[in-house]
Amino acid sequence: MKGKVGLVLGFGIGYVLGSRAGRKRYEQIKKTAGNVWNSGPVQTVAQKVTGAVSDQARQAQNFVLGKTQALVHAASAPKRPEDVAVQQKSKADEAVAPKPAGASS
C-alpha cells in the first residue's frame, strides 16, 4: 500500500514540476489535490494514523523512561555488605580454582 501511495505521489509531483501546461493547469492540479486532502475519508484516515503514531510514540517513551529509571536506581542503590561479601568470595574462588586441562594463560 505504501508503495502505491508513493508511486502516485511521485508521479503527481513529477507531472506538476515537469508539466508544460502552464500556470492554469498547475492551479487546477493544486485545487484538486487540496480537495482530495480535505475530503472526509482522507481526513478520517489521517486522524487515525496520527492517533496510532501518537500512541506508539507514547508507549516507546514510557518504555525508555522505565528502563532508564531502573538503571539509574540500580546504579545508585547502596551496596549491601552481604552482596559485597558474596562478590569478594566469588572473585577469590575464581582465583584459586584449577584451570581446565589444555587451557593456556
Rosetta constraint file for C-alpha pairs under 8 A:
AtomPair CA 1 CA 5 HARMONIC 6.37 0.50
AtomPair CA 2 CA 6 HARMONIC 6.07 0.50
AtomPair CA 3 CA 7 HARMONIC 6.01 0.50
AtomPair CA 4 CA 8 HARMONIC 6.16 0.50
AtomPair CA 5 CA 9 HARMONIC 6.00 0.50
AtomPair CA 6 CA 10 HARMONIC 5.87 0.50
AtomPair CA 7 CA 11 HARMONIC 6.03 0.50
AtomPair CA 8 CA 12 HARMONIC 6.09 0.50
AtomPair CA 9 CA 13 HARMONIC 6.18 0.50
AtomPair CA 10 CA 14 HARMONIC 5.96 0.50
AtomPair CA 11 CA 15 HARMONIC 5.99 0.50
AtomPair CA 12 CA 16 HARMONIC 6.17 0.50
AtomPair CA 13 CA 17 HARMONIC 6.05 0.50
AtomPair CA 14 CA 18 HARMONIC 5.72 0.50
AtomPair CA 14 CA 19 HARMONIC 7.94 0.50
AtomPair CA 15 CA 19 HARMONIC 5.37 0.50
AtomPair CA 16 CA 26 HARMONIC 6.42 0.50
AtomPair CA 16 CA 29 HARMONIC 7.67 0.50
AtomPair CA 21 CA 25 HARMONIC 5.65 0.50
AtomPair CA 21 CA 26 HARMONIC 7.48 0.50
AtomPair CA 22 CA 26 HARMONIC 6.39 0.50
AtomPair CA 23 CA 27 HARMONIC 6.11 0.50
AtomPair CA 24 CA 28 HARMONIC 6.26 0.50
AtomPair CA 25 CA 29 HARMONIC 6.18 0.50
AtomPair CA 26 CA 30 HARMONIC 6.06 0.50
AtomPair CA 27 CA 31 HARMONIC 6.03 0.50
AtomPair CA 28 CA 32 HARMONIC 6.21 0.50
AtomPair CA 29 CA 33 HARMONIC 6.08 0.50
AtomPair CA 30 CA 34 HARMONIC 6.15 0.50
AtomPair CA 31 CA 35 HARMONIC 6.18 0.50
AtomPair CA 32 CA 36 HARMONIC 6.20 0.50
AtomPair CA 33 CA 37 HARMONIC 6.10 0.50
AtomPair CA 34 CA 38 HARMONIC 6.07 0.50
AtomPair CA 35 CA 39 HARMONIC 6.08 0.50
AtomPair CA 36 CA 42 HARMONIC 7.18 0.50
AtomPair CA 37 CA 42 HARMONIC 6.02 0.50
AtomPair CA 37 CA 43 HARMONIC 6.94 0.50
AtomPair CA 38 CA 42 HARMONIC 6.90 0.50
AtomPair CA 38 CA 43 HARMONIC 6.32 0.50
AtomPair CA 39 CA 43 HARMONIC 6.24 0.50
AtomPair CA 40 CA 44 HARMONIC 6.04 0.50
AtomPair CA 41 CA 45 HARMONIC 6.32 0.50
AtomPair CA 42 CA 46 HARMONIC 6.09 0.50
AtomPair CA 43 CA 47 HARMONIC 6.05 0.50
AtomPair CA 44 CA 48 HARMONIC 6.31 0.50
AtomPair CA 45 CA 49 HARMONIC 6.12 0.50
AtomPair CA 46 CA 50 HARMONIC 6.06 0.50
AtomPair CA 47 CA 51 HARMONIC 6.07 0.50
AtomPair CA 48 CA 52 HARMONIC 6.12 0.50
AtomPair CA 49 CA 53 HARMONIC 6.08 0.50
AtomPair CA 50 CA 54 HARMONIC 6.11 0.50
AtomPair CA 51 CA 55 HARMONIC 6.16 0.50
AtomPair CA 52 CA 56 HARMONIC 6.23 0.50
AtomPair CA 53 CA 57 HARMONIC 6.05 0.50
AtomPair CA 54 CA 58 HARMONIC 6.10 0.50
AtomPair CA 55 CA 59 HARMONIC 6.21 0.50
AtomPair CA 56 CA 60 HARMONIC 6.12 0.50
AtomPair CA 57 CA 61 HARMONIC 6.07 0.50
AtomPair CA 58 CA 62 HARMONIC 6.17 0.50
AtomPair CA 59 CA 63 HARMONIC 6.11 0.50
AtomPair CA 60 CA 64 HARMONIC 6.20 0.50
AtomPair CA 61 CA 65 HARMONIC 6.02 0.50
AtomPair CA 62 CA 66 HARMONIC 5.99 0.50
AtomPair CA 63 CA 67 HARMONIC 6.26 0.50
AtomPair CA 64 CA 68 HARMONIC 6.01 0.50
AtomPair CA 65 CA 69 HARMONIC 6.08 0.50
AtomPair CA 66 CA 70 HARMONIC 6.18 0.50
AtomPair CA 67 CA 71 HARMONIC 6.22 0.50
AtomPair CA 68 CA 72 HARMONIC 6.16 0.50
AtomPair CA 69 CA 73 HARMONIC 5.99 0.50
AtomPair CA 70 CA 74 HARMONIC 6.07 0.50
AtomPair CA 71 CA 75 HARMONIC 6.04 0.50
AtomPair CA 72 CA 76 HARMONIC 6.01 0.50
AtomPair CA 73 CA 77 HARMONIC 5.85 0.50
AtomPair CA 79 CA 83 HARMONIC 6.72 0.50
AtomPair CA 79 CA 84 HARMONIC 6.88 0.50
AtomPair CA 80 CA 84 HARMONIC 6.50 0.50
AtomPair CA 81 CA 85 HARMONIC 6.22 0.50
AtomPair CA 82 CA 86 HARMONIC 6.23 0.50
AtomPair CA 83 CA 87 HARMONIC 6.24 0.50
AtomPair CA 84 CA 88 HARMONIC 6.17 0.50
AtomPair CA 85 CA 89 HARMONIC 6.13 0.50
AtomPair CA 86 CA 90 HARMONIC 6.18 0.50
AtomPair CA 87 CA 91 HARMONIC 6.31 0.50
AtomPair CA 88 CA 92 HARMONIC 6.18 0.50
AtomPair CA 89 CA 93 HARMONIC 6.08 0.50
AtomPair CA 90 CA 94 HARMONIC 6.22 0.50
AtomPair CA 91 CA 95 HARMONIC 6.28 0.50
AtomPair CA 92 CA 96 HARMONIC 6.52 0.50
AtomPair CA 93 CA 97 HARMONIC 5.88 0.50
AtomPair CA 99 CA 103 HARMONIC 6.53 0.50
